[in-house]
Each structure stands twice: as structure tokens, then as C-alpha cells.
Amino acid sequence: MNTELNNTLNRLRDWLARFVVVTDDRDLDTLTLWAAHTWALDLTATTPRLLIDSTTHGSGKTTLMEHLNAMCRKPLLAASLGSPALLTRLVAEEPRTILVDEVDRVLDPKREGVGELMAVINAGYKRGSTRPVLVPAGGDWIPKEFPTYAPVAMAGNAPLLPDDTRSRCIRVLLMPDFAGQAEDTDWEELDAEATDLREHLAAVVEQARELIAVKPPLPEGCRGRMAEKWRPLARVAHAAGPEWAQKVDDAARHDMAEAEQDREDGMTTDRPAVVLLTHIAELWPEDRNFETTRRLIDDLVMSHPEVWGVASSYGRELTAQRMGRLLSQGFKIHADKVNGVRGYKRAALVTAWTRFGLTPSVQTVQTGRTVRTDPETAPVDGLDSSTRTAHEFHGGSVLPSQSRVADGLDGSAGLDGHTGTDGTGRSNYCKRGMCSAPPVDGSNRCAQHVREVAA
């Protein structure tokens, strides 16, 4: 523990609290540690992006950026970044703290060249990252790699940052200070005091180098990108002693909880393959080692029609081909055959489920499908000799399935040569999902699904 570092961090936190009103006191701890970590970049492998966010102007974002400009190592406060080449050259000689205000305008994804700027900002999050640039040499041009590793803080009104950038960010939310709690920032009066605090911060971080170099523990579950964001700040906090170590743990846990809540609220966007894998894990019965393609599609459309049904952004229901393509390209998972019926084996999915932290449910979540408990005797997808329809199983407790006609009403000869049509070519089955109930007269749907459509 470095007592001087502990005292200086407390002093910096008190300084920020005078001029910036945050929505959560933990944000003052985060801001303090972020400013301090810029003085120890050679001891860290990553540097988290700091996102100063708000829903409206007048929330204190620019004021906070000015105070970070006064406290961080070799800061550059800019209202524009110009080009990726300029940003690259700014940090080429040594890491500088890049502070970008009004990123909702500067980094608007609709602006030309913003994609390349974001690529540099994302790459500079890790030590050793570079950007190749052509430079003049003796009348010719030669490639040269420029380092991009540097701390970056961005402030804006709900900026539309890409998901991969947001995953590298620690977000601090500000709101307008209508109560007038914050002191006015008058740099003519504050400059000398701010300079003294910055110089003291730089000195004590240098004195605590050996302690900061020690890899600190992180809260349980803080792994991957989340660990990369918080470990640099945790290094400084643990070097300062148990009080600050507890503060950084609390802030990291809060960040993890918010990230989880964002996922539950649908605020984060996963790739379709990941969504598919997640939904299959959610719907897969625990005792089954194999599920047919048709049953999986039926379950997915029933349980998540907004994602896999006709109402999805894709414009039509999930098909066997599209599901196969998503699973194959995303996870190298391929369909198999059991008793001549195509489907997926649980064993093929387990590795991907484990890597993504997914656990198949004991009972399907939304469908409530009845699950057989004897895997040795359980028929594949209900391919037994029963003639009952799905609606005859306790009012629909079992999902409908048309697996008796070979993976759907495709006109092919299904099991036992059944084509799924009557003598006139009209379907013997309801066309809603994969329902196996007979259609009512004058309709292509069964009685229950006719009522559902009418409702």
C-alpha cells in the first residue's frame, strides 16, 4: 500500500466532486482512477476508453473534459480529429491522452472517414497495436507502422458508437445540474492549484510503480473484455490500498451488472448466429441427445416470432438452410441424420454453448413442451405410432410437429411414403408453423389457429 498515492487519489476525487455532478458516486472513483492510470501506461496492457455520456447539452461534459485535460498525462483536448492519419501521428512518438468532445458529431457514423477513425481508436486500446502508413522516403513511398496505443476519452450526447467500441468503454452518465451543486470552473483562479495536483499525481504514481506493476485480482466473473477494461484501473487502486481496491471492485461489479441488464433489455445487439445459439440452448430439452431440424425451427418460430418468424427483419420464417448456414459459419456446427431424419446432436452444440456461457434449460422456457425422461425409449421428434395431433396433448402442451411428412410440407414423400396431402393435392395439415392438426373447411389452418388469427 502506498499511503501517498491513496491520499492523492482522495484529493483528486474531491477536486472532481467540486466541479462535476455525477449520477452515481462510483463514477467519481472511476474518473479519478482513469486519470491516474494515464500516468502508468507503460505498466498496463490495455487502456479503457472513457465515454462521458448524457442525453442533453448543459450536463457538464465539456467541463469534465477540461478537468481531465488538467489532470491526465500529455492531454490533447480536441473538438475534431481530422483524419486517422492525424490521430496516428499524434500518438506516434509517445502515448498521449486524447480527449474528444462532441463525439455525437465528430464520430457520427454517417460522416465520411469515421469508420477508419473508429478503427484506430479501437486498435489503440491495446499495447502493441499499430497502423501501417505510407511515408515519403527519398522520392518514393515506403510503409511504416505507427503505434496507436493511447488513452481516449469521448464526450457526447448519446453518441452512436459501434458495439465493438462500446465494449471497450467505461461509461459515465451526466445530467444537467439544475440544483447548482457544482462550483464554477474559473481557470484563471484554478490553474495554479490544478497544476500542483497534476504534478503531485504524476510523482506519486511514479513512486508506486512497483506496486502498480503487480497484477491485481478482479471481481468474480470479470473476464475477457470486461477484465481488460478494469484491470488498468485496478492496478492503481490496489497500489493505493484496500479502500481504493474496494472502490474499483464495486465499480467493476456495477459495470458488469449494467451490461447484463442491457442484454436482458435488448440494448445490445448480438450477431444472428449468437442469437440462434442462445435460443436453441434456451429451448433444448435436457434429456434429448438429438432434435430434428423441423422441431427446432418450429420451436424457434413459436417462442421468438419477432426474431425467427415472418415479423423478423429478415422478412420470412427461419428455414433449414439459413439455420444451417448460421450454425456452420458461426460455430462449425453441422446437421446430422438419425433414422433418416435431419437434425442436430446435442454433442455438436455443447462446445459452443460452453464457450458462450449458455446452459440448456431443463424445460423449454416459453413453449412449456413436455419432455420425455427416458432418452433410451424417447422417439425422435415424436416419431411414434401415435395419431394424436399437438392440440390433443393437454390443450397444446406439446408443440405441433409435422415430422411425419419428412421435415415439412415440401411435397416430398415422407415417412411411409406420406406426402402430407389429400387426393386433390390439398394439405392434410394446418399451415401455421408446423402444426399437424387438420385444417377446417375452407381454410388452410386448424380450428385453433383460425381463432388465433381472428383474435
Secondary structure, 3 states (H helix, E strand, C coil): CCHHHHHHHHHHHHHHHHHCCECCCHHHHHHHHHHHHHHHHHHCCECCEEEEEECCCCCCHHHHHHHHHHHCCCEEEECCCCCHHHHHHHCCCCCCEEEECCHHHHCCCCCCCHHHHHHHHHHCCECCCEEEEEEEECCEEEEEEEECCCCEEEEEECCCCCHHHHCCEEEEEECCCCCCCCCCCCHHHHHHHHHHHHHHHHHHHHHCHHHHCCCCCCCCCCCHHHHHHHHHHHHHHHHHCHHHHHHHHHHHHHHHHHHHHHHHCCCCCCCHHHHHHHHHHHHCCCCCCEEEHHHHHHHHHHHCHHHHCCCCCCCCCCCHHHHHHHHHHHHCCCCEEECCEEEEEHHHHHHHHHHCCCCCCCCCCCCCCCCCCCCCCCCHHHCCCCCCCHHHCCCCCCCCCCHHHCCCCCCCCCHHHCCCECCCCCECCCCCCCCCCCCCCCCCCCHHHHHHHHC
